[in-house]
Amino acid sequence: MSKLLALNAQFYQTFGLAFASTRQRLQPGILRVLSRWPLEGHWLDLGCAHGGIARWLAQHNFGGTYLGLDFSQALLAEAQAWAAHLKPDLAARFAFRQADLGHPAWVEALEDRRFDKVLMFAVLHHLPGQVHRQRLLAQVRTRLNPGGHLVLSVWQFQNSPRLLARRQPWARVGIDTADLEPGDTLLDWRHALPGQREQVGLRYVHAFSHEELHHLAQASGFEVEETFESDGEGGRLGLYQIWRPD
């Protein structure tokens, strides 16, 4: 697990800003979720990156409080710089803190706060180990207010022949396949700007099935309220679920 976490930490430290530059618009599935609830109450955004969801909320008369957590200082700096330019009354609704979801102590960043909505978009598939994912989600459950929801998405790269062609052998990063779980995948990422040399990085991704995600919800103390697919090629590259405590 530690090697996989280190692999992704290195990827986002090296390519985080370049990666974020390719994610300036929210995915259709995220917009579908955000548009279904009143924009009020206490919201927690796990893996907030450069604050894309916070920006959308601010543009749509958000009347609640928002806390975004991410482990990348560079991405958080972008989010905080954006918030610093808001009008004071609106800026007071938004906060960003550093926290590593791969470490059990991440929850300390929440202090004693509880939330009505917890968002976890495109995060879970970067966290290795079924046991560790279950522990994280159980921690999230303890911070939900009565009637609250956890909304998450995972990347279904397995639905794209183009993305499957980018799988790499684990030997490239010195990891033995015997230490992995079914679905663990090493993918390369490529990005090039006009007139610049192509950037290439490697990152860990876990391929979830619908059944695996449902089992994870139950094991973490949740009930799956809704499931849908969205985004990308054929509208099937993102698997979204809305969970409520059981």
C-alpha positions as CSV (number, residue, x, y, z in Angstrom):
1,M,0.0,0.0,0.0
2,S,2.7,2.5,0.9
3,K,4.4,2.1,-2.5
4,L,1.1,2.8,-4.3
5,L,0.4,5.8,-2.2
6,A,3.9,7.1,-2.8
7,L,3.6,6.5,-6.5
8,N,0.4,8.7,-6.7
9,A,1.9,11.3,-4.3
10,Q,4.8,11.7,-6.6
11,F,2.6,11.9,-9.7
12,Y,0.5,14.7,-8.3
13,Q,3.5,16.6,-6.9
14,T,5.1,16.5,-10.3
15,F,2.1,16.9,-12.6
16,G,-0.7,18.2,-10.3
17,L,-1.0,21.6,-11.8
18,A,-0.7,20.3,-15.4
19,F,-3.3,17.7,-14.6
20,A,-5.7,20.2,-13.1
21,S,-5.3,22.4,-16.2
22,T,-7.0,19.6,-18.2
23,R,-9.9,19.5,-15.7
24,Q,-11.3,23.0,-15.8
25,R,-14.9,22.0,-16.3
26,L,-16.9,19.8,-14.0
27,Q,-17.9,16.5,-15.4
28,P,-21.6,16.0,-16.4
29,G,-22.1,13.5,-13.6
30,I,-20.9,15.9,-11.0
31,L,-23.2,18.6,-12.3
32,R,-26.1,16.1,-12.2
33,V,-25.4,15.5,-8.5
34,L,-24.9,19.2,-7.5
35,S,-28.1,20.3,-9.2
36,R,-30.3,17.9,-7.3
37,W,-29.9,19.5,-3.8
38,P,-30.5,22.9,-2.3
39,L,-27.1,24.6,-2.0
40,E,-27.1,25.0,1.7
41,G,-25.9,23.1,4.8
42,H,-22.4,21.9,5.6
43,W,-20.4,20.4,2.7
44,L,-17.1,18.5,2.8
45,D,-15.2,17.9,-0.5
46,L,-12.6,15.2,-0.2
47,G,-9.9,15.5,-2.9
48,C,-10.9,19.0,-3.7
49,A,-7.9,19.7,-5.9
50,H,-7.8,23.3,-7.2
51,G,-11.4,24.0,-5.9
52,G,-13.4,23.3,-9.0
53,I,-16.5,22.4,-7.1
54,A,-16.1,25.3,-4.7
55,R,-16.0,27.7,-7.7
56,W,-19.2,26.2,-9.1
57,L,-20.9,26.6,-5.8
58,A,-19.8,30.2,-5.4
59,Q,-21.3,30.9,-8.9
60,H,-24.6,29.4,-8.0
61,N,-25.5,31.3,-4.8
62,F,-24.2,28.7,-2.3
63,G,-25.7,29.5,1.1
64,G,-23.9,26.9,3.2
65,T,-20.4,26.2,4.4
66,Y,-17.7,24.3,2.4
67,L,-14.5,22.6,3.5
68,G,-12.2,21.2,0.8
69,L,-9.4,18.8,1.7
70,D,-6.5,17.7,-0.5
71,F,-2.9,16.5,0.0
72,S,-1.4,18.7,-2.7
73,Q,-0.1,22.0,-1.5
74,A,0.2,23.3,-5.1
75,L,-3.5,22.6,-5.8
76,L,-4.6,23.9,-2.5
77,A,-2.6,27.1,-3.1
78,E,-4.6,27.6,-6.3
79,A,-7.9,27.1,-4.5
80,Q,-6.9,29.5,-1.7
81,A,-5.8,32.1,-4.2
82,W,-9.2,31.9,-5.8
83,A,-11.0,32.2,-2.5
84,A,-8.9,35.2,-1.5
85,H,-10.5,37.2,-4.3
86,L,-14.1,36.6,-3.3
87,K,-16.2,39.2,-1.5
88,P,-15.6,38.7,2.3
89,D,-19.1,37.5,3.1
90,L,-18.8,34.8,0.4
91,A,-15.2,33.9,1.1
92,A,-16.2,33.2,4.7
93,R,-18.2,30.2,3.5
94,F,-15.2,28.5,1.9
95,A,-12.1,26.9,3.6
96,F,-9.4,24.6,2.3
97,R,-7.0,22.4,4.3
98,Q,-4.3,19.9,3.6
99,A,-5.0,16.3,4.6
100,D,-3.8,12.9,3.2
101,L,-6.7,10.5,2.9
102,G,-4.2,7.7,2.7
103,H,-3.4,8.2,6.4
104,P,-5.8,7.4,9.1
105,A,-5.2,10.7,10.8
106,W,-6.7,12.7,7.9
107,V,-9.9,13.0,9.9
108,E,-8.1,15.3,12.4
109,A,-8.3,18.1,9.8
110,L,-12.1,18.1,10.4
111,E,-11.7,18.9,14.1
112,D,-15.2,18.4,15.5
113,R,-17.2,19.4,12.4
114,R,-20.0,17.3,10.9
115,F,-21.5,17.6,7.5
116,D,-24.7,17.2,5.5
117,K,-23.0,16.4,2.2
118,V,-19.7,14.7,1.7
119,L,-18.3,14.7,-1.9
120,M,-15.7,12.3,-3.0
121,F,-15.3,12.5,-6.8
122,A,-12.6,10.7,-8.6
123,V,-10.7,9.9,-5.4
124,L,-11.5,6.4,-4.2
125,H,-9.9,4.7,-7.2
126,H,-6.5,6.2,-6.2
127,L,-6.6,4.8,-2.7
128,P,-5.2,1.2,-2.5
129,G,-6.4,-1.7,-0.4
130,Q,-9.9,-2.8,0.4
131,V,-9.3,-2.6,4.1
132,H,-8.0,0.9,4.0
133,R,-10.8,2.1,1.7
134,Q,-13.3,0.6,4.1
135,R,-11.7,2.3,7.1
136,L,-11.7,5.7,5.4
137,L,-15.4,5.4,4.4
138,A,-16.3,4.3,8.0
139,Q,-14.6,7.5,9.2
140,V,-16.6,9.5,6.8
141,R,-19.8,7.9,8.1
142,T,-19.1,9.1,11.6
143,R,-19.0,12.7,10.4
144,L,-22.4,12.8,8.6
145,N,-25.3,14.6,10.1
146,P,-28.6,12.7,10.3
147,G,-30.1,12.7,6.8
148,G,-26.7,13.3,5.3
149,H,-25.3,11.8,2.1
150,L,-21.9,10.7,0.8
151,V,-21.6,11.1,-3.0
152,L,-18.7,9.5,-4.8
153,S,-17.5,8.6,-8.3
154,V,-14.9,6.2,-9.5
155,W,-13.2,6.1,-12.9
156,Q,-14.3,3.3,-15.2
157,F,-11.3,3.4,-17.5
158,Q,-11.9,-0.3,-18.2
159,N,-14.8,0.8,-20.4
160,S,-12.4,2.6,-22.8
161,P,-10.1,0.6,-25.2
162,R,-8.0,3.8,-25.6
163,L,-7.4,4.0,-21.8
164,L,-6.8,0.3,-21.5
165,A,-4.0,0.6,-24.0
166,R,-2.2,2.8,-21.6
167,R,-1.8,0.1,-19.0
168,Q,1.8,-0.4,-17.9
169,P,3.6,-3.4,-16.4
170,W,4.2,-3.0,-12.6
171,A,7.8,-3.9,-13.1
172,R,8.3,-0.3,-14.4
173,V,7.9,0.9,-10.8
174,G,9.3,-2.1,-9.0
175,I,6.1,-3.4,-7.5
176,D,5.4,-7.2,-7.3
177,T,1.9,-8.1,-8.6
178,A,1.7,-10.5,-5.7
179,D,1.3,-7.5,-3.4
180,L,-1.7,-6.1,-5.4
181,E,-5.4,-6.7,-5.4
182,P,-7.6,-7.6,-8.4
183,G,-8.4,-4.4,-10.3
184,D,-5.2,-2.6,-9.3
185,T,-3.8,-1.0,-12.5
186,L,-0.8,1.1,-13.5
187,L,-1.7,3.7,-16.1
188,D,0.5,6.3,-17.9
189,W,-0.7,9.9,-18.3
190,R,0.4,12.1,-21.1
191,H,0.0,15.8,-21.6
192,A,1.5,18.2,-24.1
193,L,1.1,21.9,-24.7
194,P,1.8,23.5,-28.1
195,G,5.5,24.0,-28.5
196,Q,6.4,22.1,-25.4
197,R,7.7,18.6,-24.7
198,E,5.2,15.9,-23.8
199,Q,4.9,15.2,-20.1
200,V,4.6,11.5,-19.1
201,G,3.7,10.2,-15.7
202,L,2.6,6.9,-14.0
203,R,-0.2,6.5,-11.5
204,Y,-2.1,3.8,-9.6
205,V,-5.8,3.3,-10.3
206,H,-8.2,0.7,-9.1
207,A,-10.9,-0.6,-11.4
208,F,-14.2,-1.0,-9.4
209,S,-17.1,-3.2,-10.5
210,H,-20.6,-2.2,-9.5
211,E,-20.7,-5.2,-7.2
212,E,-17.5,-4.3,-5.5
213,L,-18.6,-0.7,-4.8
214,H,-21.9,-2.0,-3.4
215,H,-20.1,-4.4,-1.1
216,L,-17.8,-1.6,0.1
217,A,-20.8,0.6,0.9
218,Q,-22.4,-2.1,3.1
219,A,-19.1,-3.0,4.8
220,S,-18.6,0.7,5.7
221,G,-22.1,1.1,7.2
222,F,-23.8,2.7,4.2
223,E,-26.8,1.9,1.9
224,V,-26.6,2.7,-1.8
225,E,-29.4,5.1,-2.6
226,E,-28.7,5.6,-6.3
227,T,-26.2,4.5,-9.0
228,F,-25.6,5.9,-12.4
229,E,-23.0,6.2,-15.1
230,S,-21.8,9.4,-16.8
231,D,-18.9,11.2,-18.4
232,G,-16.5,10.6,-21.3
233,E,-16.7,8.1,-24.1
234,G,-20.3,6.9,-24.4
235,G,-21.2,8.4,-21.0
236,R,-19.7,5.4,-19.2
237,L,-16.3,6.5,-17.8
238,G,-17.6,7.6,-14.5
239,L,-19.6,5.4,-12.0
240,Y,-21.5,7.5,-9.5
241,Q,-23.2,6.4,-6.3
242,I,-25.1,8.3,-3.6
243,W,-24.9,6.6,-0.2
244,R,-26.7,7.2,3.0
245,P,-25.9,5.7,6.5
246,D,-27.8,2.5,7.0
